[in-house]
């Protein structure tokens, strides 16, 4: 049973890394995915900037368990960011 969970987690991590890379290539925005554990958001996949922004990162909850963090999310147009968040929510639910 634990092995199945580990394989599922690896697949999720690879998938999320691919999504983060595509968002970076398309919008020039780095995002990383986090598992939400109470007040703590723990990194699981994605792309962190080499040089941190002066602005605080934005947290977006996708589900009760997963979210994204980005310090450039405001560079994506509002209508497109809403679509991205909606698609990510649906994709993450498949892994929960």
C-alpha positions in Angstrom: 0.0 0.0 0.0 2.8 2.4 0.9 4.5 1.7 -2.4 1.3 2.7 -4.3 1.1 6.0 -2.4 4.8 6.7 -3.2 4.3 6.0 -6.9 1.2 8.2 -6.9 3.2 11.0 -5.2 6.0 10.7 -7.7 3.5 11.0 -10.6 1.9 14.0 -9.0 5.3 15.7 -8.5 6.4 15.1 -12.1 3.0 16.4 -13.4 3.2 19.5 -11.2 6.8 20.2 -12.3 5.6 20.0 -16.0 2.8 22.4 -15.3 5.1 24.9 -13.5 7.5 24.7 -16.4 4.8 25.4 -19.0 3.5 28.4 -17.0 7.0 29.8 -16.7 7.5 29.4 -20.5 4.2 30.8 -21.4 3.9 33.7 -18.9 7.4 34.2 -17.5 6.0 33.5 -14.0 7.6 31.0 -11.6 5.2 29.0 -9.5 5.6 26.2 -7.0 3.1 23.8 -5.6 2.7 23.2 -1.9 1.0 20.8 0.4 -1.1 22.7 2.9 -0.7 21.4 6.5 -2.5 23.8 8.7 -0.7 27.1 8.5 2.4 25.6 6.9 2.7 25.3 3.1 5.3 22.7 2.3 7.0 22.8 -1.1 6.4 19.7 -3.3 7.1 20.7 -6.9 7.6 23.6 -9.2 10.0 26.4 -10.0 11.3 28.8 -7.4 13.0 32.0 -8.6 16.8 32.2 -8.2 16.5 35.8 -7.0 13.5 36.4 -4.7 11.1 39.2 -5.5 10.8 42.2 -3.2 7.1 41.5 -3.1 5.7 38.9 -0.7 4.7 35.7 -2.6 1.0 35.1 -3.3 -0.6 32.0 -2.0 -3.6 30.5 -3.9 -5.4 27.5 -2.3 -6.4 25.0 -4.9 -7.9 22.4 -2.5 -7.9 22.0 1.2 -4.7 20.1 0.8 -2.8 21.7 -2.1 -2.0 25.2 -3.2 0.3 27.3 -5.4 2.7 30.0 -4.4 4.1 32.6 -6.8 5.8 36.0 -6.6 4.8 36.9 -10.1 1.2 35.8 -10.3 0.0 39.3 -10.9 1.8 39.3 -14.2 -0.8 36.9 -15.6 -4.0 38.6 -16.8 -7.0 38.1 -14.4 -9.1 36.1 -16.8 -6.3 33.8 -17.8 -5.2 33.3 -14.1 -8.8 32.3 -13.2 -8.8 29.7 -16.0 -5.4 28.3 -14.8 -6.6 28.1 -11.2 -9.7 26.3 -12.3 -7.8 23.8 -14.4 -5.3 23.2 -11.6 -8.1 22.5 -9.1 -9.6 19.9 -11.4 -6.2 18.3 -12.1 -5.3 18.1 -8.4 -8.6 16.6 -7.4 -7.8 13.6 -9.6 -4.8 12.9 -7.4 -6.5 13.4 -4.0 
